[in-house]
Amino acid sequence: MPLALWALTLSAFAIGTTEFVIVGLVPTIANDLGVSLPSA
């Protein structure tokens, strides 16, 4: 696999994973900050 394609694949995976992790943490962060889930 060419280096550029490998870098693009790894970057796309990392960005996608990061988004799902943040979405999973939103309820905890909202609770810690004392705001409702819809406003977070």
C-alpha positions as CSV (number, residue, x, y, z in Angstrom):
1,M,0.0,0.0,0.0
2,P,1.4,3.4,-0.9
3,L,2.4,5.6,2.1
4,A,-0.1,8.4,1.2
5,L,-3.0,5.9,1.1
6,W,-1.8,4.4,4.4
7,A,-1.7,7.9,6.0
8,L,-5.2,8.8,4.6
9,T,-6.7,5.5,5.9
10,L,-5.1,6.0,9.4
11,S,-6.3,9.6,9.5
12,A,-9.9,8.8,8.6
13,F,-10.0,6.1,11.2
14,A,-8.6,8.3,13.9
15,I,-11.0,11.2,13.1
16,G,-14.0,8.8,13.0
17,T,-13.0,7.1,16.3
18,T,-12.5,10.5,18.0
19,E,-16.0,11.6,17.0
20,F,-17.6,8.5,18.5
21,V,-15.6,8.8,21.7
22,I,-16.7,12.4,22.2
23,V,-20.4,11.6,21.5
24,G,-20.1,8.8,24.1
25,L,-18.7,11.2,26.7
26,V,-21.3,14.0,26.2
27,P,-23.7,12.8,28.9
28,T,-20.8,12.6,31.4
29,I,-19.4,16.0,30.5
30,A,-22.9,17.6,30.6
31,N,-23.5,16.1,34.1
32,D,-20.2,17.4,35.4
33,L,-20.8,20.9,34.1
34,G,-24.4,20.9,35.4
35,V,-26.1,21.4,32.1
36,S,-28.9,19.4,30.5
37,L,-28.1,17.0,27.8
38,P,-29.9,18.9,25.0
39,S,-28.1,22.1,25.8
40,A,-24.7,20.3,25.8
